């Protein structure tokens, strides 16, 4: 590196010095520099890794003409800039505005009121903190006052039940006018400018640093377009308030069909991706009807009000008699005819005297508001007030408004119903998507017009190839080829069957014929080559424990097992009364896998047949160390790049809590291949991390003593010990669950951690890396151009990391978080609270495929 002025900041030599300082003035006393506090010289910035361009098009496989739900986009205005402004919204008293949805109304009013001062600019507003314009706003100081004159008061006057005073005659008159004006302060601060030229580069298939930011602006325009039509917005999906789009799925929940819409860069240029999307919404109508349906009870008096309180929080209602809209904050502690508040009334000729009376909410609405209440007396009231000033309404006066997203977990019946009712034939979906593009009429959007955006209305045609299915090797040397992405083991033996011995059956109140189940399992296992001994015993749950807490039920069951069995079992078959949503599942898995090192398989035997038992046996065989099948080429050195060079394959995924739970830790899982040159056996390493964080932060984790406690070291050592002490010279990483905006983070954050873990083991070791992003939840769909009635042939995905993360997320339930974190340690998240660490897997099962 050539240096000007004789000083090279990157040089290791010390004989070249910087120029001397100027003469020190006589009135200045020099201060000796503290060598311990001197700043080290800045290193040159490490070049960022970027995704590699596709080197070309392959030719293997059978060609097929396809149509895709991408519509080509042209952009004429590419020489201008998007200007990004940070939005600050405050009330008149400088309190920040925190209500969702109100921001769009304020910004719309701002644009109407100050159109001239804002240079007649169109806005793209994300509804929260960011606003974009094409070109700069004319003013340097962008502070404005906005008055909304149609704000719902959120109250029924000064004397709403539970408040501290009561309406006078004049208050009652104001009460009949449910709207009033509210003043807001709006400040727009310049944040950045984004060249629209980066969109032109995307049109050529060349992504630049600003490309994602520019496309984000275009996507915000799409969101704004739908918000102005009154749609429910869920990221880039939009749902209209149209009953024809609703479908009943039970439990007071509706499936709501809408559309996903986003701009996507592709090798062929920029395109608009439109797809059918589905979300779940709360069924609008009387609150009491929703609760009865949601809890599947006969009448209001059978409702579990603790569950109801959690379910209703933050939902919006319209409450009579004024029909004003409110957000639910909770329920009253007492029934309506017992919940009291102080009613203040003015008396005397001049109305200056205030008389207070303590009455119940029920009495207030019946006696003072003259409203007949049929069933609310014995039920809790809906609270729509503030923490220190509750405002109560009888529940029968409350109606849930439409288009409110349902964020709780669906039951299996709800999920099955939603899948069945959302199914569409390819041609039907194409017609729906064409209709959606015409309905939205994006070409008429003023902001898109200002960008010079025009959208082709035809599906994009692409060339595809159907790759040949891999041949699989099973028992007795048989070879078979999967058909249409599926394969089964009917009339086939497993290639490496295991033996099931020292095992028992545990039944958590599932209704089934256990004797016949065991008999059929042993018989089916024999047909697959698995030798299954008779179980040592069948442990039935004590009926008195059925209503106990899940952890207590599991603890009681293990005490019974320990009291009867001569030693630890190798395998436990666990029968559950509910599939997947069983509260016992998480505590049971944790007890078996973490505390005792016992392989377990949970089933809910509702419909037992040969296919069901075969699927169960495939899981059991893999968990106990057997192997179900191999790729035919796996035992011969013919897999390109893998067979002849020691190669480890990593699969990485992160499992997050449900959309409504931002306080539940995320679970990061990495699975790795072992016993090279085979690639069909894996093990997993799993950790907790801060909620909703997608980047895995425990890949490399140096401790205070210099050791690495991260995930990758654990997996690399396992590969080394299971692969004849060979270090991998190639590391192939399949990363699941990340969006395009996170690709660079995977390459420059996660990959850096993996390299650090390798260097920590051996400073001279430099394996080659290949990172492959596997996206399942994209909205790209393909249709056969010459036969749109039929689906495109499938290629099946592998998802071990996802399975491991999902299964171990059951180890931690948020309701038990304090117990978990206190007994197993934890670390602080960005929010300041402790994220509980997962209990480590027992050494007997840590190398197994427990996640199958």
Protein Blocks (a to p, Z undefined) as FASTA:
>chain_A
ZZehhiafkbcbfkbccdddddddfkbccddddfklpccddddddddddddddfbdcfed
jddddddfbdcdddfblmbccdddddddddfkopacfbghjlmmmmmmmmmmmmmmnoop
acddehiabccdehjafbfblcdddddfkbcehiabjkbghiabdcdfklmmmmmmmbdc
dddddddddfbdcdfklmmmmmnopacfklmmmmmmmmmmmmmmmmmnopacehjaccdd
dfklpccebjhiacdddddddddddfkbccddddddddddddedjfklmmmmmnopabfk
lpcfklmmmmmgopacdddfklpacddfbdcfbdfklmccdddddedjkomaccdddddf
klmmmmmnopacfklmmpccddfbdfklccdddfklpccdehiacfbdcdfklmmmmmmm
mpccfklmmmmmmmmmmmnommlpmklmmnopacdfbdcddddddddddddddehhiacd
deehiacfehiacfbdcddehiadddehiacdfklmmmmmmmmmmmnopacdddfbdcdd
dfklmmmcfklmmmmmmmmmmmmpmbdcfbdcdddfbehjamklmmmmmmmmmmnopacd
ddddfbgcfklmmmmmmmmmmmnopafbdcfklmpcfbghklmpccdddddddddddfkl
mkbccdddddddehiabfkbccdddddddehiabdcklbccdfkopacbfklmmmmmmmm
mnoopacfbdcdddehiafklmmmmmmmmmmmmmmmmmmmomkbccddddddddfkbcbd
cddfklmmbccddddddfkkmmmmmmmmmmpcfklmmmmmmmnopaddfkopacdddddd
dfklmmpcfkZZ
